[in-house]
Amino acid sequence: MTFTPPQPDTVEYARAGTTLSHRVRPGTGTPLVLVPGVMADAATWQPVVDAVELPNPVVTLNRRGRAPSGALGADYSVGVEVADLRHVLDRLGHAHLFGWSYGALVALEAALGTAQVRSVTAYEPVSRPFAPDVVPQLRRAITAGDLDQAVALINTEVSGFSAEYVADLRGGPAWPVLRRLAVPLGEELAAINAYQPALDRYRQLGMPVTLILGALNENRAPYGSAFAPFAAALPQAHVARLPGQGHLAHVEAPADLARAITAAVREAEANR
């Protein structure tokens, strides 16, 4: 049987002087909350949402800095992102959490010390040190309005892609979207590098935890190297590998990633 997801709605929350706007795919049961990382928003994650074969509502966050949500704010930090997510949890009552990259760090931190989270699925979380030398370059480019340079920097100096890859990307339809998503990038990477996650508390997480790793990134910088401390801190977690994928399965293989998310939530709900 073919799964046909319902059309998403938009929900807005007012918090601490700003607006948080999220996409909601209606459904029944415990909501699944998706927390994207940098260079992504709810729209870029819609192919994954469409492929998640669950009856549950799916809430995809437009984190701060992504229209129609508000700006990052003067006191922006990882702690602000965690508080934003906990605000959403308070509104929902309880939820399954999924996070990618920076969003995975936020999801894991938000799950500490609460009974509201039914499960956490974290796809290649990142933490400090994470390309700290690139932060000043990104800030200069963004301040100067050179968003093309900011997109190039995140792809070559952080993710390790080639100049040829970036040239091909620049000629495609995704480039204008990436330019827009690069606006908060410098401050987001600065926030990651200023924050020490509570890795020593992760063993206390009582809900099911799944860690997703792109098989191409295993034991490789930067994302495999960033993944390793989280895996060590979470010996109770199930580790799911995505064959043939790296850090961008939401773009390159959304159906495969959606299957991994679906399996993690189904397993968590079956064992409650």
C-alpha positions in Angstrom: 0.0 0.0 0.0 1.3 3.4 -0.9 1.6 5.9 2.0 0.1 9.3 1.2 1.0 11.9 3.8 -1.4 14.7 4.5 -0.5 18.3 3.5 1.4 20.3 6.2 0.0 23.2 8.1 1.9 26.0 9.8 1.9 26.6 13.6 3.5 29.6 15.2 4.7 30.0 18.8 5.6 33.3 20.5 8.6 33.0 22.8 11.0 35.4 24.4 10.1 38.3 22.1 10.3 36.3 18.8 8.2 34.1 16.7 8.9 30.4 16.1 7.1 29.1 13.0 7.0 25.3 12.3 5.4 23.1 9.7 3.0 20.4 11.0 2.0 17.3 9.1 -1.3 16.3 10.8 -1.7 12.9 12.3 -2.6 10.9 15.4 -0.5 9.8 18.3 2.7 11.1 19.8 4.1 13.9 17.6 7.5 13.5 15.9 9.5 16.7 16.1 12.3 17.2 13.5 15.1 19.7 14.3 17.2 20.6 11.3 20.8 21.8 11.5 22.5 24.7 9.8 21.9 25.4 6.1 18.4 23.8 6.4 14.9 24.6 7.3 11.5 23.0 7.3 11.1 23.3 3.5 14.4 21.5 2.8 13.3 18.7 5.1 9.9 18.2 3.5 11.0 15.3 1.2 11.9 13.4 4.4 8.7 14.3 6.1 6.7 13.1 3.1 8.5 9.7 3.2 8.0 9.1 7.0 5.5 6.2 7.1 4.0 6.9 10.5 0.5 8.0 11.4 2.0 10.4 14.0 1.9 14.2 13.5 5.3 15.4 12.2 6.4 18.9 13.4 9.4 20.3 11.5 11.0 23.3 13.1 12.0 26.5 11.4 14.7 27.3 14.0 15.6 30.9 14.7 17.1 32.7 11.7 14.8 30.9 9.2 11.8 32.8 7.8 9.1 32.9 8.9 10.6 32.4 12.3 12.4 35.4 13.9 16.0 36.3 13.9 18.6 34.6 16.1 18.6 37.5 18.6 21.4 39.3 20.4 22.0 36.6 23.1 21.9 33.7 20.7 23.4 30.4 22.0 22.9 26.7 21.9 21.0 27.2 25.2 18.5 29.4 23.5 17.9 26.7 20.9 17.4 24.1 23.7 15.0 26.4 25.4 13.1 27.0 22.2 12.7 23.2 21.7 11.6 22.7 25.3 9.0 25.4 24.7 7.6 23.3 21.8 7.7 20.2 24.0 5.7 22.1 26.7 3.1 22.9 24.1 2.9 19.4 22.7 3.1 17.6 26.1 5.3 14.8 24.8 7.1 13.9 21.6 9.6 11.8 19.8 12.6 13.9 18.8 14.8 13.7 15.6 17.7 16.0 15.0 20.3 16.4 12.3 23.8 17.8 12.8 23.4 20.9 15.0 19.8 20.0 15.4 20.8 16.6 16.8 22.9 18.3 19.5 20.0 20.5 20.4 17.6 17.5 20.5 19.9 15.5 22.8 20.5 18.4 25.2 16.7 19.1 25.3 16.0 15.5 26.2 18.0 15.7 29.4 16.0 15.8 32.6 12.6 15.6 31.1 9.9 12.9 30.9 8.3 14.6 27.9 10.6 12.9 25.3 9.6 9.4 24.2 12.6 8.8 22.0 15.6 10.6 20.4 17.0 9.9 17.0 20.2 11.8 16.2 21.7 11.9 12.8 25.4 12.8 13.0 25.3 15.3 15.9 28.2 17.8 16.1 29.8 19.7 19.0 33.0 21.7 19.8 35.5 21.9 18.4 33.8 22.2 15.0 35.7 24.2 12.4 36.4 27.1 14.8 39.0 28.6 12.5 36.3 29.1 9.8 34.0 31.2 12.0 35.8 34.5 11.6 35.8 34.0 7.8 32.1 33.2 7.8 31.3 36.3 9.9 33.4 38.5 7.6 31.7 37.2 4.5 28.2 37.5 5.9 28.8 41.0 7.3 30.0 42.0 3.9 26.9 40.6 2.3 28.9 38.0 0.4 26.6 35.0 0.9 28.1 33.2 -2.1 31.4 33.1 -0.2 29.7 31.9 2.9 28.1 29.0 1.1 31.4 28.2 -0.5 33.2 28.2 2.8 30.7 25.9 4.6 31.0 23.4 1.8 34.8 23.5 1.2 36.3 24.5 4.6 33.8 22.7 6.9 32.2 19.8 5.0 35.3 19.1 2.9 33.7 19.2 -0.6 35.8 20.1 -3.6 35.8 23.4 -5.4 34.4 21.5 -8.4 31.5 20.3 -6.3 30.8 23.9 -5.2 31.0 25.1 -8.8 28.4 22.5 -9.9 26.2 23.5 -6.9 26.4 27.2 -7.7 25.0 26.5 -11.2 22.0 24.6 -9.8 18.6 25.5 -8.3 19.7 24.9 -4.7 22.2 27.8 -4.7 19.7 30.7 -4.0 18.2 28.6 -1.2 21.6 28.0 0.3 22.5 31.7 0.1 19.4 32.5 2.2 20.1 29.8 4.7 23.7 31.0 5.1 22.7 34.3 6.8 22.7 32.9 10.4 25.6 30.5 9.7 28.5 32.4 11.4 26.6 32.8 14.6 25.4 29.2 14.7 28.9 27.8 14.3 30.2 30.3 16.9 27.4 29.0 19.2 28.4 25.4 18.7 32.0 26.2 19.5 31.1 28.1 22.6 29.0 25.3 24.1 30.1 22.2 26.0 27.4 19.4 25.7 26.6 17.4 28.9 28.1 14.2 27.5 28.6 12.8 30.9 24.9 12.9 31.5 23.8 11.2 28.3 24.0 7.7 30.0 21.1 9.0 32.2 18.8 9.3 29.2 16.0 6.9 29.9 14.2 6.9 26.6 15.3 4.9 23.5 18.1 6.6 21.6 19.1 5.9 18.0 22.3 7.4 16.5 22.4 7.6 12.7 25.7 7.6 10.9 26.2 8.0 7.1 28.5 5.0 6.3 30.7 7.2 4.1 31.6 9.3 7.2 32.6 6.5 9.5 36.0 7.4 11.1 36.3 10.5 8.8 36.4 14.2 9.6 34.5 16.2 10.2 31.2 14.4 10.7 32.5 11.0 11.6 34.9 12.5 14.1 32.1 14.6 15.6 29.9 11.6 15.9 32.4 9.5 17.8 32.1 11.3 21.2 28.3 11.0 21.1 28.5 7.3 20.4 31.0 6.8 23.3 28.7 8.8 25.6 25.6 6.8 24.6 26.6 3.1 24.9 22.9 2.3 25.3 22.0 3.7 21.9 21.3 1.8 18.8 23.6 2.8 16.0 22.0 2.8 12.5 24.3 3.2 9.5 23.0 4.6 6.2 24.9 2.7 3.4 26.3 4.9 0.6 25.4 8.1 2.5 27.3 10.9 4.2 25.9 13.9 6.0 23.3 14.9 3.4 20.9 12.0 3.2 17.9 14.4 3.6 18.9 15.7 0.2 20.4 12.7 -1.5 18.4 9.8 -0.1 15.3 11.2 1.8 13.4 7.9 1.6 16.3 5.9 3.1 16.6 8.4 6.0 12.9 8.4 6.5 12.9 4.6 6.8 15.5 4.9 9.5 13.5 7.5 11.4 10.3 5.5 11.0 12.0 2.3 12.3 13.4 4.1 15.4 10.0 5.6 16.3 8.1 2.3 15.7 10.6 0.5 17.9 10.3 3.1 20.7 6.5 2.9 20.6 6.5 -0.9 20.5 8.6 -1.1 23.6 6.7 1.5 25.7 
